[in-house]
Amino acid sequence: EAPRDLQIGSAVWGQRDLLGHDPQDPTAFQQILAAEFGSLTPENDMKWAEIHPEPDVYDFAGADALMAFAQAHGQEVRGHTLLWHSQNPGWVTEAAATWTCDEARDVLEDHVRTVVGRYAGDIYEWDVANELVQDEWDAGGVRLRTEANPFLAACSDDPVALIGDVFRWTHEEDPESVLFLNDYNAEGVNAKTDAYYALAQELLADGVPLHGFGAQGHLSLQYGFDESIQENFERFADLGLKVAVTEADVRMPLGEDGEPTAEQIALQAERYDKMLQACLEVAACTSFTVWGFDDGRSWVPDVFPEGYATIMTEAYEKKPAYDVLLESLTAA
Ligand code: G3I
C-alpha cells in the first residue's frame, strides 16, 4: 500500500511468466505479483523485437497476457518502450542500413500508433523513449545516442524532431497516458541528467507532450550512491514534469559461496530505501517500480558477475530490503 497516488510496481515478463495464467490456479509467483504490487511493467513484451518481430507481423501474446493479468487484479500498467537503441528486431537493423529519414519515420510512426493504439486507455504511463543519452565513458561522451539508434541515425540531421514526433504520436493515440523519458545512471544530478534536463526543456519549448522523467535505478554496491536523487527529481518536477523510479534493483558482487555478506544485505536495503525516500519526498513522483521482485528471474546474473539484486530470494523469502520498503511506505 502506498501513500497518495504513488504506485508501487514490478516488472514482469508476460511471455515467460503469465501466459496461460489461470486465476483459479495461480503460480506462487503470480500470487505474490498480484498481492504486492499495484503496477506492472512489461520487462520485455512491448519491446520491438518481441512485439514486432517481422515487418508485417505483430505478436501481442505476451503483452496481452500482462494486460489481462493487470486487469484481473486491478493493477495499472507502465508501457515500455517505443524508441530504444537496443532489442530492435533483425529486420529493423537490416533495413536501417538504407533508410532515408522519411522511411525511418514511417516505420516508427506505424509501430507507435499500432502498439499504443492497441492498449490506449489502459496504460497510465509510457516509457516512450529509453536510454537516449550516452554515458560519460562512451565514445563521444554525454550526448544523444544517435548512431546506435537505427531511427535516430536515419534522422541524424535533427534527431530531436523525431523524438518529439514519437511523443506526439503516442499522445495522439493515448491522450491520458503520462509520457516519460527514461534512463539508467540518471538518479543523481550528473552530466547525463544535465543533458536530459536540457533535452526536456527543448522538447517542452517545442510544445512536445513530454510529461515525465524516469530514473531506472539499477544500482550496484560496487559503486557509491549519489545522494542527489531528490535534488535531481525536484529540478525535473520544477519543469512541470512527473518523475518516477522505473527499474529499481541493487546488485552486488558475491563471495565464492554465492552469498552476500550481512553488511551487503543491510546496505542493499538502505539503497533501495533511499530511492523510495526520494520518491516519497517529491510530490511529483508517480511510481516506484522494482525490475522484478525475485532473484530467480532477475536479469542481473545474465549480464554481470553480480547477483542478489531483487527484494526476494529465489524461494520468495523477503529480504531486509523488502521489509525496509514496506516500513517506509507504511510510515509515509
Ligand atoms: O529474443 C529472444 C526471444 O525471442 C525468446 O523468446 C527469449 C527466450 O528466452 O529470448 C529472447 O531474448 C531475450 C530478451 O530479453 C527478450 O527480449 C534475451 O535472452 C535477454 O537477455 C533479454 O534481456 C532483457 C534486456 O533488457 C534486453 O532487452 C532483460 O530480460 C531485461 O530485464 C532488460 O531490461 C532492461 C530495460 O528494458 C531497460 N533498462 C535496462 C534493463 C536491464 O538491462
Residues whose N, C-alpha, C, O or C-beta is under 5 A from the ligand:
A	BS01	G3I	E43 N44 E50 Q87 W299
